[in-house]
Amino acid sequence: WELALNVHPLQGPGVRWDVDVTWAHNANRVLSLRGVTVLAFNDGEFSSVVLPGYPVGSFYMSDFVRCRYGETNVRVDDSGTPTDINAYCKAHGAPNGALFVDDSGYPIPDSDTSYVQGHSTPDWTGSVRTAITLFRKLHIAAMVDVRHGGQIWNGTRGALYSFGTHKDTERRNVPGVIGTDVLRGPVVGPGAGRSVDLGQPWFHGLGGGFDGPGAQFVEQGGYTKLREISVAYTWSGGFVRQKMGLSSVELRLAGRNIYTWSSYSGLDPEMSIAGPAAPGGGSDWFNSPQTRSFVISVGLSR
């Protein structure tokens, strides 16, 4: 679905105000794959996939053991003792998706299967552009882009955790609590609330991108961007016509990708290792962010 609205709130001899609004929504769901269960666009944890029942570009990766109501969820510990995770969760009033923490105070990596952890397709996208022209000479314009919803896998953060070079890894030899200091959210299990070492052993192990589940690095990928601001002035008087032999001269100053509002912890939510044309996007693996640019241009018209 795509909608566009162009309005002119103000028109007069010396002033003109234009407003352009666009909105788009693209929902898709894979119905079936003939001869294959899942199709990955890339190899490794930064792959987005095609999987029946989910949108194209879904993130399908390993996770920690969680409350997963509606499916079999039994785990066997090192001594061979089985635990019905869902039964434990229900008995303790934990919500679906709550992280299960064993008596050590740490979560348990779920090595049995992979899970869909969201997808790169936004719920909707939109933009607002406004332009004001004064005295047919001064032109001021601005545009804001919005991407609402969708996820991005921040593999860069996971790798930097493992290397110990991310800002978050500056906490060294400092105890913390799973669900409060890292992996924030509801926690259930015999070790819930227990203080544990969340320094180098954590970031280099379960909390890192190389040895820990990839799902912990899936983040919200929505954003609002001040895409462009421009100011232009046009000269068309006698000097331009008589002395320069031109009908008009325009001087324009523009800035692009000025500012981004987003909860994403990486450099830029508007990037993907697969490139903008790939069907599966939203994978951040040391990609180059969008550049901020400032341009001065001169237009000469005869």
Kinemage of the C-alpha trace (Angstrom):
@kinemage 1
@onewidth
@group {chain A} dominant
@subgroup {mainchain}
@vectorlist {calphas} color= white
{ca trp a 1} P 0.000 0.000 0.000
{ca glu a 2} L 1.294 3.440 -0.901
{ca leu a 3} L -0.304 6.812 -0.226
{ca ala a 4} L 0.855 10.266 -1.249
{ca leu a 5} L -0.575 13.647 -0.306
{ca asn a 6} L 0.556 16.940 -1.822
{ca val a 7} L -0.950 20.114 -0.400
{ca his a 8} L -0.318 23.841 -0.788
{ca pro a 9} L -1.400 25.480 2.479
{ca leu a 10} L -0.319 28.925 1.369
{ca gln a 11} L -0.122 30.503 -2.072
{ca gly a 12} L 0.207 34.186 -2.811
{ca pro a 13} L 2.081 36.765 -4.850
{ca gly a 14} L 5.143 36.705 -2.583
{ca val a 15} L 4.961 33.375 -0.825
{ca arg a 16} L 4.309 29.692 -1.544
{ca trp a 17} L 4.248 26.804 0.926
{ca asp a 18} L 4.187 23.180 -0.226
{ca val a 19} L 3.876 20.038 1.894
{ca asp a 20} L 4.350 16.504 0.532
{ca val a 21} L 3.554 13.454 2.671
{ca thr a 22} L 4.132 9.812 1.705
{ca trp a 23} L 3.297 6.565 3.523
{ca ala a 24} L 3.939 2.963 2.474
{ca his a 25} L 3.194 -0.455 3.969
{ca asn a 26} L 4.449 -3.746 2.572
{ca ala a 27} L 3.359 -6.896 4.383
{ca asn a 28} L 4.476 -10.285 3.156
{ca arg a 29} L 4.422 -13.858 4.414
{ca val a 30} L 6.086 -16.896 2.866
{ca leu a 31} L 3.526 -19.639 2.233
{ca ser a 32} L 5.770 -22.516 1.204
{ca leu a 33} L 9.195 -23.519 -0.080
{ca arg a 34} L 9.198 -26.476 -2.417
{ca gly a 35} L 11.915 -28.956 -1.560
{ca val a 36} L 13.662 -26.961 1.163
{ca thr a 37} L 12.831 -26.083 4.768
{ca val a 38} L 14.645 -22.766 5.017
{ca leu a 39} L 16.570 -20.613 2.538
{ca ala a 40} L 19.354 -18.362 3.850
{ca phe a 41} L 20.629 -15.293 1.990
{ca asn a 42} L 24.024 -15.346 3.708
{ca asp a 43} L 26.098 -17.836 5.648
{ca gly a 44} L 26.635 -17.663 9.379
{ca glu a 45} L 24.783 -15.952 12.189
{ca phe a 46} L 24.228 -12.784 10.209
{ca ser a 47} L 21.920 -14.512 7.772
{ca ser a 48} L 18.359 -13.487 7.154
{ca val a 49} L 16.173 -16.200 5.726
{ca val a 50} L 13.061 -17.208 3.842
{ca leu a 51} L 10.994 -19.446 6.104
{ca pro a 52} L 7.383 -20.588 5.631
{ca gly a 53} L 4.987 -18.709 7.891
{ca tyr a 54} L 7.232 -15.662 8.270
{ca pro a 55} L 8.145 -12.557 6.233
{ca val a 56} L 11.056 -12.564 3.808
{ca gly a 57} L 14.200 -11.410 5.593
{ca ser a 58} L 13.420 -12.985 8.970
{ca phe a 59} L 16.239 -13.511 11.439
{ca tyr a 60} L 16.546 -17.208 12.238
{ca met a 61} L 19.219 -17.885 14.819
{ca ser a 62} L 20.186 -19.430 18.140
{ca asp a 63} L 18.844 -18.139 21.434
{ca phe a 64} L 18.899 -18.789 25.164
{ca val a 65} L 16.408 -21.099 26.871
{ca arg a 66} L 13.207 -19.143 27.487
{ca cys a 67} L 9.587 -19.658 28.425
{ca arg a 68} L 8.035 -20.727 25.130
{ca tyr a 69} L 4.384 -21.465 25.697
{ca gly a 70} L 2.604 -23.507 23.075
{ca glu a 71} L 5.549 -25.764 22.231
{ca thr a 72} L 7.537 -28.580 23.819
{ca asn a 73} L 10.185 -27.045 26.043
{ca val a 74} L 12.019 -29.679 28.080
{ca arg a 75} L 15.732 -29.348 28.859
{ca val a 76} L 18.054 -31.992 30.307
{ca asp a 77} L 20.924 -30.889 32.549
{ca asp a 78} L 24.399 -32.403 32.732
{ca ser a 79} L 23.246 -34.995 35.280
{ca gly a 80} L 20.507 -36.205 32.945
{ca thr a 81} L 17.649 -34.654 34.922
{ca pro a 82} L 14.886 -33.260 32.682
{ca thr a 83} L 13.195 -29.936 33.442
{ca asp a 84} L 9.924 -28.818 31.869
{ca ile a 85} L 10.752 -25.155 31.344
{ca asn a 86} L 7.200 -24.123 30.496
{ca ala a 87} L 5.800 -25.833 33.587
{ca tyr a 88} L 8.345 -24.007 35.751
{ca cys a 89} L 7.499 -20.706 34.033
{ca lys a 90} L 3.753 -21.152 34.575
{ca ala a 91} L 4.244 -22.116 38.214
{ca his a 92} L 6.179 -18.891 38.808
{ca gly a 93} L 3.927 -16.634 36.730
{ca ala a 94} L 6.570 -15.781 34.130
{ca pro a 95} L 5.458 -14.266 30.806
{ca asn a 96} L 6.068 -15.911 27.460
{ca gly a 97} L 9.617 -15.185 26.313
{ca ala a 98} L 11.043 -14.728 29.812
{ca leu a 99} L 14.695 -15.739 30.090
{ca phe a 100} L 15.369 -18.913 32.088
{ca val a 101} L 18.329 -18.679 34.490
{ca asp a 102} L 19.667 -21.780 36.210
{ca asp a 103} L 21.008 -21.947 39.764
{ca ser a 104} L 24.371 -20.556 38.603
{ca gly a 105} L 22.716 -17.233 37.837
{ca tyr a 106} L 23.491 -17.477 34.117
{ca pro a 107} L 21.163 -18.214 31.180
{ca ile a 108} L 21.377 -21.496 29.282
{ca pro a 109} L 22.198 -21.508 25.549
{ca asp a 110} L 19.486 -23.325 23.610
{ca ser a 111} L 21.392 -25.621 21.276
{ca asp a 112} L 18.372 -27.662 20.181
{ca thr a 113} L 17.050 -25.386 17.462
{ca ser a 114} L 16.994 -21.922 15.947
{ca tyr a 115} L 14.180 -19.440 16.347
{ca val a 116} L 12.784 -16.522 14.368
{ca gln a 117} L 13.901 -13.348 16.123
{ca gly a 118} L 12.031 -10.738 14.103
{ca his a 119} L 12.523 -9.522 10.557
{ca ser a 120} L 14.026 -6.622 8.667
{ca thr a 121} L 10.783 -5.465 7.010
{ca pro a 122} L 9.418 -2.308 8.682
{ca asp a 123} L 5.781 -1.988 9.678
{ca trp a 124} L 5.597 1.132 7.536
{ca thr a 125} L 7.759 3.856 6.050
{ca gly a 126} L 6.968 7.484 5.407
{ca ser a 127} L 8.339 10.904 4.714
{ca val a 128} L 7.355 14.542 5.081
{ca arg a 129} L 8.787 17.229 2.842
{ca thr a 130} L 8.045 20.899 3.238
{ca ala a 131} L 9.216 23.810 1.104
{ca ile a 132} L 8.669 27.561 1.388
{ca thr a 133} L 9.384 30.045 -1.387
{ca leu a 134} L 9.524 33.760 -0.576
{ca phe a 135} L 9.421 36.524 -3.188
{ca arg a 136} L 10.206 33.887 -5.852
{ca lys a 137} L 13.841 34.136 -4.803
{ca leu a 138} L 14.403 32.475 -1.422
{ca his a 139} L 13.623 28.747 -1.280
{ca ile a 140} L 13.831 26.804 2.018
{ca ala a 141} L 13.119 23.052 2.102
{ca ala a 142} L 13.429 20.153 4.533
{ca met a 143} L 12.615 16.442 4.456
{ca val a 144} L 12.159 13.890 7.245
{ca asp a 145} L 12.160 10.112 6.644
{ca val a 146} L 10.562 7.617 9.017
{ca arg a 147} L 10.983 3.849 9.265
{ca his a 148} L 8.658 2.368 11.861
{ca gly a 149} L 9.261 -1.162 13.111
{ca gly a 150} L 11.483 -3.904 11.791
{ca gln a 151} L 14.599 -5.301 13.404
{ca ile a 152} L 18.316 -5.222 12.722
{ca trp a 153} L 20.923 -7.732 13.833
{ca asn a 154} L 23.848 -5.874 15.417
{ca gly a 155} L 26.612 -8.392 14.750
{ca thr a 156} L 29.189 -5.640 15.066
{ca arg a 157} L 28.281 -5.214 18.728
{ca gly a 158} L 28.520 -8.966 19.271
{ca ala a 159} L 31.983 -9.135 17.715
{ca leu a 160} L 33.252 -6.124 19.670
{ca tyr a 161} L 31.958 -7.729 22.861
{ca ser a 162} L 34.083 -10.788 22.127
{ca phe a 163} L 37.112 -8.631 21.302
{ca gly a 164} L 36.617 -6.569 24.472
{ca thr a 165} L 36.671 -3.310 22.526
{ca his a 166} L 33.029 -2.238 22.807
{ca lys a 167} L 32.158 0.574 25.221
{ca asp a 168} L 29.974 -1.836 27.217
{ca thr a 169} L 32.970 -4.063 27.966
{ca glu a 170} L 34.598 -1.365 30.088
{ca arg a 171} L 32.854 -2.982 33.054
{ca arg a 172} L 35.610 -5.303 34.279
{ca asn a 173} L 35.436 -7.469 37.408
{ca val a 174} L 32.085 -5.916 38.300
{ca pro a 175} L 29.258 -8.224 39.399
{ca gly a 176} L 25.776 -7.804 37.975
{ca val a 177} L 22.424 -9.486 37.508
{ca ile a 178} L 21.096 -11.143 34.350
{ca gly a 179} L 17.932 -9.349 33.251
{ca thr a 180} L 18.933 -6.112 34.966
{ca asp a 181} L 22.475 -5.283 33.862
{ca val a 182} L 22.544 -7.365 30.661
{ca leu a 183} L 19.815 -9.103 28.641
{ca arg a 184} L 17.300 -6.740 30.211
{ca gly a 185} L 13.823 -8.154 30.580
{ca pro a 186} L 11.793 -10.665 32.575
{ca val a 187} L 13.819 -13.499 34.111
{ca val a 188} L 12.697 -16.723 35.772
{ca gly a 189} L 14.544 -19.702 37.203
{ca pro a 190} L 16.327 -20.830 40.356
{ca gly a 191} L 19.140 -18.339 39.764
{ca ala a 192} L 16.952 -15.303 38.988
{ca gly a 193} L 18.271 -12.189 40.717
{ca arg a 194} L 21.601 -13.783 41.624
{ca ser a 195} L 24.708 -11.600 41.296
{ca val a 196} L 27.252 -13.048 38.839
{ca asp a 197} L 30.465 -11.993 37.107
{ca leu a 198} L 29.537 -9.958 34.043
{ca gly a 199} L 33.048 -8.894 33.109
{ca gln a 200} L 35.459 -10.474 30.646
{ca pro a 201} L 34.235 -14.082 31.106
{ca trp a 202} L 30.711 -13.000 30.181
{ca phe a 203} L 31.595 -10.896 27.137
{ca his a 204} L 34.117 -13.450 25.905
{ca gly a 205} L 31.641 -16.313 26.426
{ca leu a 206} L 27.854 -16.450 26.442
{ca gly a 207} L 27.485 -12.670 26.187
{ca gly a 208} L 29.676 -12.348 23.095
{ca gly a 209} L 28.925 -12.683 19.439
{ca phe a 210} L 31.250 -15.622 18.788
{ca asp a 211} L 30.328 -18.024 21.603
{ca gly a 212} L 26.908 -16.761 22.623
{ca pro a 213} L 23.516 -16.971 20.871
{ca gly a 214} L 22.946 -14.492 18.071
{ca ala a 215} L 19.433 -13.573 19.165
{ca gln a 216} L 20.734 -11.319 21.954
{ca phe a 217} L 21.998 -8.866 19.333
{ca val a 218} L 18.710 -8.369 17.485
{ca glu a 219} L 17.548 -4.795 18.083
{ca gln a 220} L 14.750 -2.514 16.968
{ca gly a 221} L 15.684 -0.964 13.635
{ca gly a 222} L 13.188 1.883 13.370
{ca tyr a 223} L 14.366 5.462 12.965
{ca thr a 224} L 13.445 9.019 12.108
{ca lys a 225} L 15.945 10.899 9.972
{ca leu a 226} L 16.310 14.532 9.150
{ca arg a 227} L 17.177 13.596 5.605
{ca glu a 228} L 17.831 17.001 4.099
{ca ile a 229} L 17.713 20.736 4.690
{ca ser a 230} L 18.388 23.162 1.879
{ca val a 231} L 18.410 26.905 1.370
{ca ala a 232} L 18.591 28.444 -2.101
{ca tyr a 233} L 18.526 31.988 -3.415
{ca thr a 234} L 17.943 33.005 -7.031
{ca trp a 235} L 19.171 36.202 -8.677
{ca ser a 236} L 17.456 37.245 -11.900
{ca gly a 237} L 17.784 41.032 -11.991
{ca gly a 238} L 19.266 43.377 -14.547
{ca phe a 239} L 22.854 42.740 -13.493
{ca val a 240} L 22.517 39.018 -14.135
{ca arg a 241} L 20.850 39.553 -17.484
{ca gln a 242} L 22.918 42.444 -18.786
{ca lys a 243} L 26.358 41.846 -17.308
{ca met a 244} L 26.399 38.036 -17.212
{ca gly a 245} L 24.142 37.205 -20.132
{ca leu a 246} L 22.110 34.788 -17.982
{ca ser a 247} L 18.445 34.602 -17.079
{ca ser a 248} L 19.147 33.560 -13.472
{ca val a 249} L 21.815 32.451 -11.007
{ca glu a 250} L 20.957 30.132 -8.102
{ca leu a 251} L 23.138 29.533 -5.050
{ca arg a 252} L 22.123 26.506 -2.993
{ca leu a 253} L 23.392 25.168 0.341
{ca ala a 254} L 22.196 21.709 1.380
{ca gly a 255} L 22.890 19.246 4.163
{ca arg a 256} L 21.959 15.567 3.909
{ca asn a 257} L 21.552 12.927 6.648
{ca ile a 258} L 21.779 15.622 9.270
{ca tyr a 259} L 20.511 13.711 12.296
{ca thr a 260} L 18.999 10.337 13.228
{ca trp a 261} L 16.628 9.577 16.094
{ca ser a 262} L 16.726 5.856 16.901
{ca ser a 263} L 17.007 3.422 19.813
{ca tyr a 264} L 19.476 1.349 17.784
{ca ser a 265} L 22.829 1.082 19.577
{ca gly a 266} L 24.930 0.763 16.414
{ca leu a 267} L 26.228 3.460 14.106
{ca asp a 268} L 23.290 3.579 11.726
{ca pro a 269} L 20.117 1.458 11.447
{ca glu a 270} L 19.906 2.261 7.738
{ca met a 271} L 22.493 -0.217 6.503
{ca ser a 272} L 22.957 -3.901 5.796
{ca ile a 273} L 25.846 -6.143 4.863
{ca ala a 274} L 23.711 -7.576 2.049
{ca gly a 275} L 23.298 -4.154 0.433
{ca pro a 276} L 20.166 -2.106 -0.233
{ca ala a 277} L 19.021 -4.211 -3.200
{ca ala a 278} L 19.130 -7.580 -1.417
{ca pro a 279} L 15.810 -9.173 -0.402
{ca gly a 280} L 17.067 -9.826 3.126
{ca gly a 281} L 18.496 -6.807 4.929
{ca gly a 282} L 19.068 -5.501 8.405
{ca ser a 283} L 22.393 -7.201 9.156
{ca asp a 284} L 25.061 -4.968 10.683
{ca trp a 285} L 28.515 -6.497 10.321
{ca phe a 286} L 31.087 -3.672 10.314
{ca asn a 287} L 29.178 -1.922 7.544
{ca ser a 288} L 29.828 1.680 6.569
{ca pro a 289} L 27.063 3.994 7.832
{ca gln a 290} L 25.263 6.569 5.723
{ca thr a 291} L 27.435 9.640 5.220
{ca arg a 292} L 26.520 13.137 6.333
{ca ser a 293} L 27.246 15.604 3.554
{ca phe a 294} L 27.096 19.342 2.983
{ca val a 295} L 26.931 20.657 -0.569
{ca ile a 296} L 27.216 24.129 -2.048
{ca ser a 297} L 26.027 24.355 -5.652
{ca val a 298} L 25.665 27.129 -8.170
{ca gly a 299} L 23.115 26.925 -10.967
{ca leu a 300} L 23.452 29.061 -14.071
{ca ser a 301} L 20.495 29.393 -16.453
{ca arg a 302} L 20.478 31.099 -19.842
